[in-house]
């Protein structure tokens, strides 16, 4: 029975890997067509976002386990960041029980929120060099550029406003219009949390990547200040304090991977045991808890590398 369960689990991981790779390729193609041929077909994007929604609905945990460890490189940063942010935004939207048409609008806005970057010199977001004040001001124009691009293709107003406002912050410290709280659209609030969460975990020329647990904690420290508290809580309850996909050391010395959330308490997710002194207990699922088995810390990259390869995604590049 355990062998069958593991086989099914591995098959769904493979399906999630294939889906995520396909979505990355689609996103890259969309951006290339927009930059080279001035094509931004809303119909094909809408159909793909509907596919993302179906995958999020049925395979959310497998998709998160895969995408946490797919590679961010300088060359594909905008593509991979946009694809990941879309998935995370739609997970948050699902938590809010948004109707299907609004989830599709949210997904389109998340996918295209940084398309204005294509109008700017790449050195502004790929260079490890400190930017001058003039260069920073130019970089800060990308939400406006995204807005103008989508307007030129007659995208719905709600989508255009979401990309314009995704860098606005609850306390008015954002840009381009220094909006506060209720003046910021719901889509923009969700995308702000989704893309900030993803950006924190990406290695950039000017800093190392942070693990996803640290990313969650940083968002929590800024809830109600920079980010909408309700949206941050939605992310936490959707992914847990130790987000789905992370490899962890448990208090009993066993090693495993977070595979799902505990809807009652995001501090104590469900962990699949991958390494144990009791071979017959491998691949069992453990509900972590305060009084029982708990998470001690994340595993290092070296520790992850010692796990059974069949228990880890094929493209284990990130941290």
N, C-alpha and C positions, 0 to 999 in steps of 0.2 A: 504494500500500500504506500509506504514512504517513497519507494523507488518510482512509482507511478506519479505521486504528487510532485516529486522533484523533476521528473521528466516534463510534466505539464508546466511546472514553474519555469523551467529552462526554455521551453517552447515559447511561452509568453514573453519572457525576457528577450528572446531572439526577435519576436514580432515587434516588440517595442523598439529594439535597436534599429530594425529595418525601417519602421515608421519614422523614427526621429531622423535617421539619415536621409530619408526621402524628403522630409519636411525641410531640413537644412538645404538640400539641393534646390527645392522649389523656391525657398526664400532667396537664395543666392541668384537664381535665375530671374526672379521678379526684380531684384535690385539692378541686375545687369541690364535688363530690358528697359528699365526706367532711365538709367544713366546713358545708355548707348543709343536707344531707339525712341525714347520718349513714349514708352508704352507702359501703362499701369492698369491692366484689365481687371476691373472690379468683379466681373463674373467668375473668372477663374480663381481669384483670391477668395471670394465668398464660398465657392465649392470646397476649396482646400480647408478653409476655416471650419466648415461644417464637419469635415473629416477629423480635424483636430478635436472638435467638440465631442464627437462620438468616441474617439480614443481616450480622451480625458474622462469621459463618463464611465467607460467600462474597464479601462486599463491604467487609471491614474497612478497607482502605486508602482506598477512596472515601468511606466514612462519616466517617473521621477527617479527610480533606481538607476535607469540608464543615463538620463541626461545630466545627472550630477557629475558623471565621470567621462563625458565626451569632451573633446579638446577645444579649448579657446586658443586661437592663434591670432597674431596681429593681422594676418591676411584676411581671416574670415570673422573678425571680431564683430562687426556690425551685423553680419548675417546670423551668426550663432547667438549673439545677444538678443536680437529681435525674435528669433525662433523660440528661445528659452523663455523670454519675457511673455510671449504670447501664451505659451502653455501655462505658466504660473498665473497670469492674469485670468485665464479662463477657469482655472481651478478656484481662484478667489470668487469669480463671478458665479460659479456653481454653488459655492457656499452660501452666497446671497440669494440663491434660487431665482436668478434673473431669468426671464422668459427667453425662449430660444432665439428670437430675432435680436434681442438685446445682447445675448452672449456672442452672436455672430458679429454685431457691430463692435463690441468690445474687442473681440479677437482681431478684426481687421485693423482697428486703431492701434492695438498693441504691436501687430506685425509691422505697421508702417510708421510707428512713432518717431523713428530716427531717420526716415528716408531723406530728410533735409540735409543730413550729413553728407550725402552724395554731392551736394553743391559746394562743399567746402574742401580746402586742401587737406589731404590725408594726414599731413604732419601735425595738424591740430589735435587729432585724437589717437594717432599711432606713435607719435614721437615721445621719447622719454625725456626730452628736454623741457625745462620750465618754460611756460608760455609767457609772453609779454602781456601787458594789460590790453593792448590792441588785439592780440591774438585771442585772448580770453573773451573779449567782447564779440569777436567774430564767431567764436565757437558757440556763444550764448544765443546766436541768431538761429540755430538749427530748428527749434520748435516753430518759429515763424516760417522758415523755409519749408518745413514739412507741411504746415498749414496751407501755404500758397500752392504747393504742388498738388495736394489733394483737392483743393478748391478748383484748380485748373482742370481737373478730371471730373468735376461735378460729383464728388463724394458727398454723402449725407452730412448735414451740418453737425450732428452729434459726433461723428467720427473726426471731422476737421477740428472741432473744438477740443476733443480729447488729446490730439497730438499737439495742439497749440499749448495746452495747459499742463502737460505731463511733468514739467519741471517746476510748477507752482508748488508752494509749501504751505502747510496749515497756518504757520505763524507769519506769513507774508514775506519770508526770506527768499522765495523762489523767483523765477523769471519766466516769461518776459514782462509780465504785467504786475508782479508783486501782489497777486490775489491772495485772499485769506479764506480759510474755512469753507463756509457754505457757498462762497462765490466760485469755488472750483467744482467742475463737473464730476459726477461719480466715476465715470470711465477714467478720467485723468487721475483721480485719487488712487484707483486700483492699479493703473499702469505705473504710477509713481512708485508704489510699493513693490510691484513685480520687477520692474527694471532696476530698482535700487538693490533689491535682494540679489538679483542675478549679477549685477555689476560688482558687488562686494566680493563675489566668489571667483571673479575672473582675474587672471594674472595680467597686469598691464605694464607697459614699459616703465612707469614711475613707481610701481609698488607690486608686492607679491600678492597672490590670491589669498583670501581668507576662507576658512572652512565655513560650511553652511550653518553650523550651529552658532558660530560667532556672528555671521550675517544676521541671523534671526535675533540674536541678543542686541545687536546694534540698532536694529529697527525698533525693538521694544523700548530701548532707552530714548528713542526719539518720537514715540507715539504721542500724538496730541501736540507735538511741537512742530516737527517737520512733516510727519505723516499722520493721516487720519487714524485715530485709535481703533475704530471699528474695522477698518480695512486691515490694519496690522494684526488684530486679533483673529480676523478671518484667515489670514495666512498661517498664523500659528496653529489654529485649530485644524487647518487643512493639511499641514505638513509636520506638525509637532515641534517642540523646542529642539529636538534632535531630528532634523528633517529626514524624510524618507530617502533612502539610498545611502546614508552614512554608515560606515563600518565602525563598530564600537567594541570596547572592552566592558564586560559586565562584572558586577561585584562578586560573582562566584568564580571568576577567572576565565570564563568562556568568552569566545569572540563571536560576533555576529553582525548582521546587517539590519538596520531599521527598515521594515517592509510595510508598515502601516501605522496609522495614528490610533490613539485611544480617544474616541470622541468625548469621553468624560473628563479626561485630564491630559492636555498636550505635553505635560512634562514626562509622561511615562508611556512611550510608544511601544508597539509590538516589534520584537526582534527575532529574526531567524538565526538559530545557532549554526555556525559554520565551522567552529573549531572547539573541541571539547575533549576532556580526558575520558569521556564515556561515549565511545563511538556509536552506541545504539541510540544516543540522544541527539546525534547530529541531525540537522534539518528540522528539528522541532521548533515551533513558535513559542516564544515566551512573552507574556504580558508583564512588562516591567512595572514596578510599584514602589511606593515609599518604604513599606515594611518587608517586601520580598526582594527579588532580584532587581537591581537598578543599574543604570549606566554609570560607569566610573569616568570614562573619557573616550575620546575618539582614537581610533587606531592610526598610527603613522603610516606613511606610504610604504615603508619597508615592511611593516607588519601586515599590511594588506597583501603585499606581494607574496607572502608565505602561505596564504590561504589557497584552498583547492581552486585551480583555475576555472573549473566548471561552475564555481559558485560566484564568480565575478564577471561583470560585463566584458565583452570582447575588447572594447576600446577604453581601458582603464588608464586614462592619461592625466586626469585632473586631480586636484586635491580639494 
